[in-house]
Amino acid sequence: METIFTSLHILDLDNDWVKEKEVPASFAPFILDTLEYAQANEKNKAYMVHNEHTQVVSCIRQMVLEPEKWQAYAQSIANKCLESEKLAQAKIYRMGSAIKKGSLVQTLVKKAEDEYIYMVAKIEHSQWLDSSDLSERVGFSLEKKSLWKSAVFSLVQMDQEVLFSSIQGYSDTQAKYWTVSFLELDEARDDAKNTYSVFKAVDNELKSAIEPVSKKDYVQLSSELQNLMNIPQDFQYEQCVDQILEKYHPSEEEVEKDVMKDCLMALPERKKFDTEFKVVPESLNNRRTKKFHLSKGIELTVRSDAVEYPDKISAVTIDGKRVIQIVCDDDETYETFQ
């Protein structure tokens, strides 16, 4: 890979200025490490361009077409970030919150012929006075990656056209200013789509891997998944997987929990959904009702709000007949069949 440029801007929200710092050659490994870290971040969300003429998108495109003018475009992007932070700070000021201080790092890398990667990231920095001349210094930790926010754009150049093949964004908070006000991007997958995609992918994986071995185990795990997706909440995929498998004890030796977990953790990449979002239960209305065929003309329907239904339904054999026993809490229904 060939690095076209790297820039570093100090954002001072208190004094309302942006200062560009010269980037020494020794800083290159830190930038490449940050780029690699930003690309591999499991908390990334997919985004897309909704307007080709917004400030940041236009600047990124021109960086590829006019690399000799990168400094002006990088400065324009840094200025836009400061303006967006000022607006965001004004909104949260009364709540006693504050935008985290940090530096804006940008880099453009040529990955292959006509293929580029652009990264913009806000990272933690420390400021201090140099005792030798009392000048202000800025430093970064090499031992930890304090990445407040990032966006990685994969680009393809075709003659004088620059196409955005993929955009990955990350924010360490729920604040929307980074992607909405600053980058002006749209989420490629909104919360409702993510909710549906996660439920469908996990349930299908459980069905194909567990049900052939133990239908009872599949019903138990699928029920736990439904319980999690029934509640509007901030969702983290890894925690979801842990919670589903935490109390699960396979009834058959063929089922290996570790292997099952590895399969589930591979789903975000395979099925293309985000790992953090807000659950939208309404998006699952068509998938949350389970039907079980009992005998000709008789079906058992289990709605998604039947939280503990695996514990209320059991199978026994009476006088050679296979019987499904169901705990009945409704007096009228019970008396009807008594």
N, C-alpha and C positions, 0 to 999 in steps of 0.2 A: 504493500500500500504506500501511496505517496501523499504526504501531508501538504496540502495547498497553502493553508494558513492556520494560525492559531492566534486567538486574541484573548485578552483578559481585561475586564472592566470592573472597577470598584463602584458599587452602587451605594450612594450616600443619601438615604431617604430623608434624614433629618435636615441636611443642608441643601437638599435638592440639586445634587450634581452627580455627573458620571465622569469618572477619571479612567483613562486607558493606561494600563501599565505595560511596559515593555516585557516581552516574554523571552527569557533566555533559553538557549538550546537545552540546558539541563532540565527545563520544565517539561520537555517533550514526553518523557516516560510517564509522568504524572497525568498528562492529558490523554495519552493513549490508554492508560489504565482506567481513567474515568470514562472514556468512550466505551471500552469493553464492559465495564461495570454497568453503565447505563443501558447498553444493548441487552445484557443478560438479566436485567432486573425482572424478577418474576412478578413484580407488582405493576409492570407496565400495562397501559391500556392502549387500544388501537384507536387512531384518529384519522380523519380525512379532511381535505381542503374543501371548504364550501364556497370560497370566493378566491379566484386566482389573483385578484388585484389588491389584497390586503397587504399591509406594510411588510410584515415579516416574511410572508410567502414570496412576495415580489423580490425582496432583498436576497433571499436564499437562491432564487432562480438566477438572479443577475450575478451572484457570486460565481456560479458555474459558467455563465456565458462571458463574464468580464472579470476573470480572476485577478487582473491587475488592479481593480478598484475595490478589492475585498474590504479594505480598511474603512472606507466610507460606508459600505453596507453594514459592516459589523457595528460601527458606531450608531447607525440608524436603529439597528435592532436593540442595542443597549439602551438607547434613549427611550424607545418604545416600552421596554421592560420597566424602566423607572417610572414612566407616566402611568403604567398599569398598576404598579405598586402603590403609587400615591392615591389613586382612586380606591384601591382595595383597602388601604390604611384608613382612609376617611370613613369607610363603611363600618369598620370594626373598632374604630377609636373609642366609641362610647361603651363598648363591651370590655374595655380594659385589655384588649389584645393588641398585638403588634406584629407587623411583618418581620420575619427573621432576616437579620443582616447577613449579607454574603456577597460573593463576587460572581460575575457572569463570565462563564468560559464558553468560547465558541471555537469550533474547528471544522474545517472542510477537508475531507480525505478522498483521494481518488482510489477507489477500490479495484477497478479494472477499466478496460477501455470503455468509455462512455458511461461508467457507473461510479457514483459518488455517494458519500455518507456525510451528512452535516449534523453536528450536535451542538445544541445550546443547553447549558446546564448552570444552575445556580448552586454554588457550593459554599460550605462554611469556611470562613477565614478568621484569622486572629490578627488583631492590630496591636502594635506596641511602639514605644519610642526607642530608637537606637541610642544607647548610652554614649556612644562615641561622638555623635554629632547632633543628637536629639531630633533626628529626622524620623518621620513616621514610616513604619514598615508593616508589610502585610505578609502573612505566612499561612501555609496549608499543612495539614497533617498528612504524612505519608503512610501512617499506620492504620488509618481508618478512612472510610469513605462517607463523609458527611454530605450526602447529596440531598439538597433540599428539594430540587425540582430538575427535570430534564426532559428533553425531546430529541429523538433521533430520527432524522429524515433520510430515507433511502431514495436516491434520485437516479434517473436515466436520462442522458442527453441524446436527443435525436435531431441532428442539424442544429437549428436555432430554437428547438423546443426542449423544455425540461419537464419531465414527468415525475410525479411523486409516487413511487411504487408502494411505499409503506411508511407510516409514521407511528412511532411509539412514544407515548408520553407518560410521565410519572410526576406525582406531587406527594409530598410527605404529609399533607393535610387535605381536608375536604375542600379547601379554597379553590374556587373555579377561575380566579383571575389569570392563572398561568396559561391555561389553554383557551379560555373564552376571551378575555380582554387583551392579553399579550399576544399569544400565537394566533388567536381567532380561528380555531379549529372546531370541528364537530366530532363528537364521539362516533366511531364507526359502529359500535354496538352499545345501545343504550341499556339502562337497567332492566327494562322489561325483556329485551332480547337476551341479555345475559342470564336472567332468571330462567327463562324457558330453555336456553341452550344447556345450562348446567344441569337442570333437572332431567332433561331428555338424555344427555350424554351419560350421566351417572346411572340413571335408572336402566338404560339400555346395557351398560357395561355390567351392572349387577345381574341383569336378566340373562345375559349370554354366558356369564362366568359362573354364577351361583345357582340359578334355577335348574339347569340340567342335573346338578349334583344334589341339591336340596331345595325344593320349592318352599319349604317352611322357612329356611334361612333367607331366601330371597324376599319373601313377604315381610319378614322382620326388618331387614335392611332397607327395603323400599319404604316401609312405614316410617322408619327413622328419618329418611330423606324427606319424606312429605312433611313430617313435623317441623323440620328445619325451614323448609321453604314456605310454610304457611304463615310465617310471622314477618312483617315488614321490619327489616333490621339491616345494619351494616354487615355485609357478608364478606368473609374471608375463606377462600376455597380450602386452604390447607387445614384450617380449624374445622371446617365442615367434614372433611374426610376423616379427621381424627375422631370427631364426635360420633360419626356413623359407625366406625369400627371399634371405638373404645370399649363398649360393653358387649360387643359381639363375640360369642363363643361358638365356633363352627360345630355343627352337629355331625359333620362328616370329616374324616381325616384328609380327604382330597382337597379340601378348601384350605389354602394357606393365606393367612391374613397379611403377611408381609408382601407376598406377591400381589395380592388384591390391592393393597395400598399403592404399590408401584404402578399398577395399571391405572388406577384412578388419578394418580398424580401426573400421569402422562397425558391426560385428557385435554387440558387447556391448550396445549400445543397442537394436538391432533384434531380437536373439534373447534378450535378457534373461538374461545370465549375468554373474557377477562377474569382475573382471580379475585378482584375486589370490586364491589358494587353494592347498591341498595336493593334488597329483595322486593320484587313486585309480585305478590301472590296472585293477583288477578290475571297475570299472564299465563297461569297454569290451569285455568278453569276447564280446559278441554282435556287435560291429562291426569287430573288428580282423583278421578273416580275409578275405582277398581270393581270389576264384575267377575264373579265366579259362577260357573255353571254347576248346578247341583244335580238336577235331573230334568227330564223333558218338561219344558214349560216353566221351570223354576230356576231363578238366578238369585244370587246373593250380591247385593250392591253395597260397597263400602265407600262412603264419602271421605274426602280428604280431612275433614275435621274430626274424624273418628280416631283420636290420638292414640288410644290404647287398645285398638281393636285386636291385635294379635293375642293379647292376654284374655280377651273375652270370647274368643272362638277357638274351639278345640275339636279334634276328631277322635271318635271312639267306635268300638265295634260292640253292638248289642244283638244277641241272638243271631250272630252271623251276618248282621246287616251293618253296613258302614253308615255311621250317623255323625252329622255335624251338630255340635252343641254350641249354642250362643247364649251368653248372659243377656237377659232381657230386663231392662230397667223401666219399661213402659207397662203400666198396669193393664191398659186396654188390650194391647197386643198380646200380653201374656195370657189374659183371660180368654181371648179369642181361640187360642190353641190349647187351652188347658183340658 
